[in-house]
Amino acid sequence: MTIIAIVLAYFTLLFALSRWMGRKATNETFYRADRQSPWYMVAFGMVGASISGVTFVSVPGMVLKTQMTYLQMCMGFVLGYVVVAFVLLPLYYKLNLTSIYAYLGQRLGARSHKTGSWLFLLSKMTGAAVRFYVVCIILQRFVFEPQGVPFAVTTVILVLLIWLYTRRGGIKTLVWTDSLQTLCLFAALLLIIYKVASDLDLTMMSAFSAIDSHELSMVFVWDDWESKQNFWKQFVSGVFVVLVMTGVDQDMMQKNLTCKTLRGAQKDMCSYGVAFLPANMLFLALGVLLTMWYQKQGMAMPASGDDLLPGYVEQTSSVFHLTSYLFVLGIVAASFSSADSALTSLTTIYCVDILGKKDDERLRKRTHIMVCGVFVLFILLFKMINSTSLIDAIYIICGYTYGPLLGLFAYGLLTKRAVNDRMVPYIAVASPFLCYAIDYGVGQATGYHFGYELLMLNGFLTFCGLWLSKH
């Protein structure tokens, strides 16, 4: 019951903050926060929104299979954020966009605009459902299941809570609530690291020395070109993942577009881009410490890396309840900071791009409720079919559904050619299927399967299809 009280207290604080920020809110407030957000608040909140509950659960467990090589991709993320800041943000601010997919309409045509919008709706709804699935599973496991509450009811309750604190102020509310959630997330993470180190009889300095000398602390893979963990594959893939999952993603860009000036938005983007590397380093360091703890206890490692941290919490919470409290708080903060902005951006795209009714406030409110309902259905569907690591599942989904978005924006930015606008939806649908066929064929012939570079292949196929459409 203490955990339930903590979660309710946390949401009471979020709701109070949303009520305060939602005063006299209009559609312009909901969509763009009246373009008055301080850049440093956006940057701090974006760190938490970028991390999500998947990172909290899956990244520590990644050390079991890939050591700390995920940092190679995070290094690519940093360069990707710089590119977004100085290539895409100036374009979006120059065109004064509410929806970034309006650029596709101006550059390529009306069907390209709609195609980009629908691709985002599918991609974001799927990816956000995967991320939020984490918090639903964790709270079900630690809180609601002992009370006999079904998983479906847990999901509905949690999504309802998000709707309550985002329905009025929208993106303006999220700039501030995400900052609070980022603060809670890192407080929980650091306290858990301290707790694990204490269980190992280590000070914080000796803990990091032990991590540095551990066999799982390897970061770089230079010599194995077939490995998915090869540095250049990871680094370049990291750049393109950011270009797609941030630069051409309405969810991530909508907050950045609330800054007062382009200069402020660029400061925001570069600041949280750089912060992403040490943030993930902390999660991986926690993974190494947890591995050492399992070894010290003489316990077998979990079959799935996603169970590494939850397993530790279950083993220690009976003795030290604060561990489970911190874990649940961190999961809730991380997951809600990404899910709330996803629901807001999905509402924005459906009203502004799909329906073309930016100023209809009643429609926006009804759409927000509808999006929450569809979100619940996606979470329940993912629970039925998921059979892989959550972090890998997101990047697999990203590769297939975000690839056409990458191709569309790359074509618009890198060429001055027109397209056959009527063919764009067909090209965007065909590219992922062709990408899958190539991956399958190469795998059958050589045994090699594409990893994160799948995103680049998909975008390239879309680019080629757009180029050929004018011949």
C-alpha positions as CSV (number, residue, x, y, z in Angstrom):
1,M,0.0,0.0,0.0
2,T,2.9,2.3,0.6
3,I,3.9,2.1,-3.1
4,I,0.3,3.0,-4.1
5,A,0.5,6.0,-1.8
6,I,3.8,7.1,-3.3
7,V,2.3,6.8,-6.9
8,L,-0.8,8.7,-5.9
9,A,1.2,11.5,-4.2
10,Y,3.4,11.7,-7.3
11,F,0.4,12.1,-9.6
12,T,-1.2,14.6,-7.2
13,L,1.9,16.8,-7.6
14,L,1.8,16.4,-11.4
15,F,-1.9,17.2,-11.5
16,A,-1.4,20.3,-9.4
17,L,1.4,21.5,-11.6
18,S,-0.8,20.8,-14.7
19,R,-3.7,22.8,-13.3
20,W,-1.4,25.7,-12.6
21,M,0.1,25.7,-16.1
22,G,-3.2,25.0,-17.8
23,R,-4.9,28.2,-16.7
24,K,-6.4,30.1,-19.7
25,A,-5.1,27.4,-22.0
26,T,-6.0,27.6,-25.7
27,N,-5.2,25.4,-28.7
28,E,-2.1,27.4,-29.3
29,T,-1.1,26.6,-25.7
30,F,-1.8,22.9,-26.1
31,Y,0.1,22.6,-29.4
32,R,3.0,25.1,-29.0
33,A,2.9,26.4,-25.4
34,D,2.5,29.9,-27.0
35,R,6.2,29.7,-27.9
36,Q,7.2,30.9,-24.5
37,S,9.1,27.9,-22.9
38,P,12.5,28.6,-21.3
39,W,15.1,26.5,-23.3
40,Y,16.8,25.2,-20.2
41,M,13.5,23.7,-18.8
42,V,12.8,22.1,-22.2
43,A,16.3,20.6,-22.2
44,F,16.1,19.2,-18.7
45,G,12.7,17.7,-19.3
46,M,13.8,16.2,-22.6
47,V,16.4,14.1,-21.0
48,G,13.8,12.3,-19.1
49,A,11.4,12.1,-22.1
50,S,14.2,10.6,-24.2
51,I,15.1,8.0,-21.7
52,S,11.7,6.4,-21.0
53,G,10.9,3.4,-18.8
54,V,12.4,1.0,-21.4
55,T,15.8,2.5,-20.8
56,F,15.3,2.1,-17.0
57,V,14.6,-1.6,-17.4
58,S,16.4,-2.7,-20.5
59,V,19.7,-0.8,-20.7
60,P,21.2,-2.1,-17.4
61,G,20.4,-5.6,-18.7
62,M,22.1,-5.0,-22.0
63,V,25.5,-5.5,-20.4
64,L,24.8,-9.3,-20.1
65,K,24.9,-9.7,-23.9
66,T,26.7,-6.6,-25.4
67,Q,28.7,-5.3,-22.4
68,M,28.8,-1.5,-22.5
69,T,29.0,-1.2,-26.3
70,Y,25.6,0.6,-26.4
71,L,27.6,3.7,-25.5
72,Q,29.0,3.6,-29.1
73,M,25.5,4.3,-30.3
74,C,25.0,7.0,-27.7
75,M,28.1,8.7,-29.1
76,G,26.4,8.7,-32.5
77,F,23.3,10.2,-30.7
78,V,25.4,13.3,-29.7
79,L,26.4,14.0,-33.3
80,G,22.8,13.4,-34.4
81,Y,21.5,16.0,-32.0
82,V,24.0,18.5,-33.4
83,V,22.8,17.9,-36.9
84,V,19.1,18.3,-35.9
85,A,19.9,21.5,-34.1
86,F,21.7,23.2,-37.0
87,V,20.0,21.7,-40.0
88,L,16.4,20.8,-39.1
89,L,15.5,23.3,-36.4
90,P,16.4,26.4,-38.5
91,L,14.0,25.1,-41.2
92,Y,11.2,24.4,-38.8
93,Y,11.5,27.8,-37.2
94,K,11.7,29.6,-40.5
95,L,8.5,28.0,-41.7
96,N,6.9,28.7,-38.2
97,L,5.5,25.1,-38.1
98,T,3.1,23.6,-35.6
99,S,3.5,20.2,-37.3
100,I,6.8,19.4,-38.8
101,Y,5.1,17.3,-41.5
102,A,3.6,20.4,-43.0
103,Y,7.1,20.8,-44.5
104,L,6.5,17.7,-46.6
105,G,3.3,19.3,-47.9
106,Q,5.1,22.5,-48.9
107,R,8.0,20.7,-50.5
108,L,6.6,17.6,-52.0
109,G,2.8,17.8,-52.1
110,A,-0.4,17.1,-50.2
111,R,-0.2,13.3,-50.3
112,S,3.4,13.4,-49.1
113,H,2.2,15.5,-46.1
114,K,-0.6,13.0,-45.3
115,T,1.8,10.1,-45.8
116,G,4.3,11.5,-43.3
117,S,1.6,12.2,-40.8
118,W,0.1,8.7,-41.0
119,L,3.6,7.2,-40.8
120,F,4.2,9.1,-37.6
121,L,0.9,8.1,-36.1
122,L,1.6,4.5,-36.7
123,S,5.3,4.7,-35.6
124,K,4.7,6.7,-32.5
125,M,1.6,4.9,-31.3
126,T,3.5,1.6,-31.7
127,G,6.8,2.8,-30.1
128,A,5.1,4.6,-27.2
129,A,3.0,1.6,-26.5
130,V,6.1,-0.5,-26.2
131,R,7.7,2.0,-23.8
132,F,4.6,2.4,-21.7
133,Y,4.1,-1.3,-21.6
134,V,7.1,-1.3,-19.2
135,V,5.5,0.8,-16.5
136,C,2.2,-1.2,-16.8
137,I,4.1,-4.5,-16.4
138,I,6.2,-3.2,-13.5
139,L,3.3,-1.7,-11.6
140,Q,1.2,-4.8,-12.2
141,R,4.0,-7.0,-10.9
142,F,4.8,-4.9,-7.8
143,V,1.5,-3.2,-7.0
144,F,-1.7,-4.3,-8.6
145,E,-1.3,-8.0,-9.1
146,P,-1.1,-8.7,-5.3
147,Q,-4.4,-6.8,-5.1
148,G,-6.0,-9.0,-7.7
149,V,-6.3,-6.2,-10.3
150,P,-6.2,-7.4,-14.0
151,F,-3.5,-6.1,-16.3
152,A,-6.1,-4.4,-18.6
153,V,-7.5,-2.4,-15.6
154,T,-4.0,-1.3,-14.6
155,T,-3.4,-0.1,-18.1
156,V,-6.6,1.9,-18.3
157,I,-6.0,3.5,-14.9
158,L,-2.5,4.6,-15.8
159,V,-3.5,6.1,-19.2
160,L,-6.4,7.8,-17.5
161,L,-4.0,9.5,-15.1
162,I,-1.9,10.8,-18.1
163,W,-5.0,12.2,-19.7
164,L,-6.0,14.0,-16.6
165,Y,-2.8,16.1,-16.3
166,T,-2.3,16.7,-20.1
167,R,-5.9,17.4,-21.3
168,R,-5.8,21.2,-20.6
169,G,-2.3,22.6,-21.0
170,G,-1.0,20.1,-23.4
171,I,2.6,20.7,-24.4
172,K,2.9,23.7,-22.1
173,T,2.1,21.5,-19.1
174,L,4.6,18.8,-20.3
175,V,7.6,21.2,-20.4
176,W,7.2,21.6,-16.6
177,T,6.0,18.2,-15.6
178,D,8.7,16.5,-17.6
179,S,11.3,18.5,-15.7
180,L,9.8,17.2,-12.4
181,Q,9.8,13.7,-13.8
182,T,13.4,13.9,-15.0
183,L,14.4,15.0,-11.5
184,C,12.6,12.1,-9.9
185,L,14.0,9.6,-12.4
186,F,17.7,10.5,-11.8
187,A,17.2,10.8,-8.0
188,A,15.8,7.2,-8.1
189,L,18.6,6.0,-10.4
190,L,21.4,7.4,-8.3
191,L,19.9,6.1,-5.0
192,I,19.6,2.6,-6.5
193,I,23.2,2.7,-7.7
194,Y,24.2,3.8,-4.2
195,K,22.1,0.9,-2.7
196,V,23.6,-1.7,-4.9
197,A,27.2,-0.4,-4.2
198,S,26.4,-0.6,-0.5
199,D,25.2,-4.2,-0.8
200,L,28.6,-4.9,-2.4
201,D,30.4,-3.2,0.4
202,L,31.8,-0.6,-2.0
203,T,32.0,3.2,-1.7
204,M,30.9,5.1,-4.8
205,M,34.6,5.7,-5.8
206,S,35.5,2.0,-5.4
207,A,32.3,1.0,-7.2
208,F,33.2,2.9,-10.3
209,S,36.8,1.5,-10.1
210,A,35.3,-2.0,-9.9
211,I,33.1,-1.2,-12.9
212,D,36.0,0.0,-14.9
213,S,38.0,-3.1,-14.3
214,H,35.1,-5.5,-14.9
215,E,35.0,-7.7,-18.1
216,L,31.5,-6.3,-18.9
217,S,32.8,-2.7,-19.1
218,M,34.1,-3.0,-22.7
219,V,32.8,-0.2,-24.8
220,F,34.5,-0.4,-28.2
221,V,34.4,-3.1,-30.9
222,W,36.8,-2.1,-33.7
223,D,37.9,-5.2,-35.4
224,D,34.8,-7.4,-36.0
225,W,33.0,-6.0,-39.1
226,E,30.3,-8.7,-39.0
227,S,29.4,-7.9,-35.4
228,K,26.3,-5.7,-34.8
229,Q,28.4,-4.1,-32.0
230,N,31.0,-2.9,-34.4
231,F,31.8,0.8,-33.6
232,W,31.1,2.3,-37.0
233,K,27.8,0.4,-37.3
234,Q,26.7,1.5,-33.9
235,F,28.0,5.1,-34.2
236,V,26.4,5.8,-37.7
237,S,23.2,4.0,-36.7
238,G,23.1,6.2,-33.6
239,V,23.3,9.4,-35.8
240,F,20.4,8.2,-38.0
241,V,18.3,7.0,-35.1
242,V,18.4,10.5,-33.7
243,L,17.7,12.1,-37.0
244,V,14.6,10.0,-37.3
245,M,13.4,9.5,-33.7
246,T,14.0,13.1,-32.9
247,G,14.6,15.2,-35.9
248,V,11.6,14.0,-38.0
249,D,9.5,12.9,-35.0
250,Q,6.7,15.4,-34.0
251,D,6.7,14.1,-30.4
252,M,10.3,15.1,-29.8
253,M,10.3,18.2,-31.9
254,Q,7.1,19.7,-30.6
255,K,8.7,20.6,-27.2
256,N,11.7,22.1,-28.9
257,L,9.5,24.2,-31.1
258,T,8.0,25.8,-27.9
259,C,11.2,27.7,-27.2
260,K,11.0,31.5,-27.6
261,T,13.8,31.6,-30.3
262,L,15.7,29.4,-32.6
263,R,18.8,30.1,-30.7
264,G,17.2,28.9,-27.5
265,A,15.9,25.7,-29.2
266,Q,19.4,25.0,-30.5
267,K,20.9,25.4,-27.0
268,D,18.2,23.1,-25.7
269,M,18.9,20.4,-28.3
270,C,22.6,20.4,-27.9
271,S,22.4,20.4,-24.1
272,Y,20.2,17.4,-23.7
273,G,22.0,15.7,-26.6
274,V,25.3,15.8,-24.7
275,A,23.6,14.8,-21.5
276,F,22.3,11.6,-23.1
277,L,25.8,10.0,-23.1
278,P,26.5,10.2,-19.3
279,A,22.9,9.4,-18.5
280,N,23.1,6.0,-20.4
281,M,26.5,5.4,-18.9
282,L,24.9,5.5,-15.5
283,F,22.3,2.9,-16.5
284,L,25.0,0.6,-17.9
285,A,27.2,1.1,-14.8
286,L,24.2,0.0,-12.8
287,G,24.0,-3.1,-15.0
288,V,27.6,-4.1,-14.2
289,L,27.0,-3.5,-10.5
290,L,23.9,-5.7,-10.6
291,T,25.9,-8.4,-12.3
292,M,28.5,-8.3,-9.5
293,W,25.7,-8.5,-6.9
294,Y,24.2,-11.6,-8.5
295,Q,27.7,-13.2,-8.6
296,K,28.3,-12.3,-5.0
297,Q,25.0,-13.9,-4.0
298,G,25.8,-17.0,-6.0
299,M,22.6,-16.6,-8.0
300,A,22.1,-17.5,-11.7
301,M,21.8,-14.5,-14.0
302,P,18.2,-13.8,-15.3
303,A,17.4,-15.4,-18.6
304,S,16.4,-12.0,-20.0
305,G,18.4,-8.8,-19.4
306,D,15.1,-7.0,-18.9
307,D,14.8,-9.0,-15.6
308,L,18.2,-8.0,-14.2
309,L,17.0,-4.9,-12.3
310,P,13.5,-6.1,-11.4
311,G,15.0,-9.3,-10.1
312,Y,17.3,-7.4,-7.8
313,V,14.4,-5.4,-6.5
314,E,12.3,-8.5,-5.8
315,Q,15.2,-10.1,-4.0
316,T,16.0,-7.1,-1.8
317,S,12.7,-5.4,-1.2
318,S,11.6,-7.8,1.5
319,V,14.6,-6.6,3.5
320,F,14.8,-3.0,2.4
321,H,11.5,-1.7,1.1
322,L,13.0,1.6,-0.1
323,T,14.6,-0.3,-3.0
324,S,11.2,-1.1,-4.5
325,Y,9.9,2.4,-3.8
326,L,12.7,4.0,-5.7
327,F,12.4,1.5,-8.5
328,V,8.7,2.1,-9.0
329,L,9.2,5.9,-8.7
330,G,12.0,5.8,-11.3
331,I,9.9,3.6,-13.7
332,V,6.8,5.8,-13.4
333,A,8.8,9.0,-13.9
334,A,10.7,7.7,-16.9
335,S,7.6,6.1,-18.6
336,F,5.2,8.9,-18.0
337,S,7.6,11.6,-19.3
338,S,7.7,9.9,-22.7
339,A,4.1,8.6,-22.9
340,D,2.5,12.0,-22.0
341,S,4.3,13.8,-24.8
342,A,3.5,11.0,-27.2
343,L,-0.2,11.3,-26.6
344,T,-0.1,15.1,-27.0
345,S,1.8,14.9,-30.3
346,L,-0.5,12.2,-31.6
347,T,-3.4,14.5,-30.9
348,T,-1.7,17.4,-32.6
349,I,-0.9,15.5,-35.8
350,Y,-4.4,14.0,-36.1
351,C,-6.1,17.4,-35.6
352,V,-3.7,19.6,-37.5
353,D,-2.5,17.4,-40.3
354,I,-5.0,14.6,-40.8
355,L,-8.2,16.6,-40.2
356,G,-6.8,20.1,-40.9
357,K,-8.7,21.7,-38.0
358,K,-6.1,23.4,-35.9
359,D,-8.5,25.8,-34.2
360,D,-11.3,23.5,-33.2
361,E,-11.0,23.1,-29.4
362,R,-13.8,20.7,-29.0
363,L,-12.4,18.4,-31.7
364,R,-9.0,18.5,-30.0
365,K,-10.4,17.4,-26.7
366,R,-12.4,14.5,-28.2
367,T,-9.3,13.5,-30.3
368,H,-7.2,13.5,-27.1
369,I,-9.6,11.0,-25.5
370,M,-9.7,8.9,-28.6
371,V,-5.9,8.7,-28.8
372,C,-5.8,7.6,-25.2
373,G,-8.3,4.8,-26.0
374,V,-6.3,3.6,-29.0
375,F,-3.1,3.7,-26.9
376,V,-4.6,1.3,-24.4
377,L,-5.5,-1.1,-27.1
378,F,-2.0,-1.0,-28.5
379,I,-0.5,-1.8,-25.1
380,L,-2.7,-4.8,-24.7
381,L,-1.9,-6.0,-28.2
382,F,1.9,-5.7,-27.5
383,K,1.5,-7.7,-24.3
384,M,0.0,-10.5,-26.4
385,I,2.8,-10.6,-29.1
386,N,6.0,-9.4,-27.5
387,S,8.8,-12.0,-27.4
388,T,12.0,-10.0,-27.6
389,S,14.0,-7.5,-25.6
390,L,12.0,-4.3,-25.2
391,I,14.8,-2.0,-26.3
392,D,15.5,-4.1,-29.4
393,A,11.8,-4.2,-30.2
394,I,11.6,-0.4,-30.3
395,Y,14.5,-0.1,-32.7
396,I,13.2,-2.9,-34.9
397,I,9.8,-1.0,-35.1
398,C,11.8,2.2,-35.7
399,G,13.7,0.7,-38.6
400,Y,10.6,-0.4,-40.4
401,T,8.2,2.5,-39.7
402,Y,10.5,5.5,-39.4
403,G,12.6,4.5,-42.4
404,P,10.1,6.0,-45.0
405,L,10.0,9.3,-42.9
406,L,13.8,9.4,-43.1
407,G,13.6,8.9,-46.9
408,L,10.9,11.6,-47.4
409,F,12.8,14.3,-45.4
410,A,16.1,13.4,-46.9
411,Y,14.7,13.7,-50.4
412,G,13.1,17.1,-49.6
413,L,16.3,18.5,-48.0
414,L,19.0,17.0,-50.3
415,T,17.4,17.4,-53.7
416,K,15.4,20.1,-55.6
417,R,13.5,17.5,-57.6
418,A,9.7,17.2,-57.4
419,V,8.0,13.8,-56.9
420,N,5.0,12.1,-58.3
421,D,2.9,12.9,-55.2
422,R,0.2,10.3,-56.0
423,M,2.9,7.6,-55.8
424,V,4.3,8.6,-52.4
425,P,2.0,6.6,-50.2
426,Y,2.6,3.4,-52.2
427,I,6.4,4.0,-52.1
428,A,6.3,4.5,-48.3
429,V,4.4,1.3,-47.8
430,A,6.4,-0.8,-50.3
431,S,9.8,0.2,-48.9
432,P,9.5,-1.5,-45.5
433,F,8.3,-4.7,-47.2
434,L,11.2,-4.6,-49.7
435,C,13.6,-3.9,-46.8
436,Y,12.3,-7.0,-44.9
437,A,12.7,-9.1,-48.1
438,I,16.3,-7.9,-48.5
439,D,17.1,-8.6,-44.9
440,Y,15.6,-12.1,-45.1
441,G,17.3,-12.9,-48.4
442,V,20.7,-11.8,-47.2
443,G,20.2,-13.8,-44.0
444,Q,19.4,-16.9,-45.9
445,A,22.3,-16.5,-48.3
446,T,25.0,-15.4,-45.9
447,G,23.7,-15.8,-42.4
448,Y,24.1,-12.0,-41.8
449,H,21.1,-10.0,-40.6
450,F,20.9,-6.3,-40.5
451,G,20.9,-4.6,-37.1
452,Y,20.2,-1.0,-36.4
453,E,21.4,-0.2,-39.9
454,L,18.0,-1.4,-41.1
455,L,16.8,2.1,-40.6
456,M,19.3,3.5,-43.1
457,L,18.5,0.8,-45.7
458,N,14.8,1.5,-45.4
459,G,15.3,5.3,-45.8
460,F,17.6,4.7,-48.8
461,L,14.9,2.5,-50.5
462,T,12.3,5.2,-49.9
463,F,14.7,7.9,-51.3
464,C,15.3,5.8,-54.4
465,G,11.6,5.2,-55.0
466,L,10.9,8.9,-54.7
467,W,13.7,9.7,-57.2
468,L,12.4,7.1,-59.7
469,S,8.8,8.3,-59.4
470,K,9.4,11.3,-61.7
471,H,10.8,9.2,-64.6
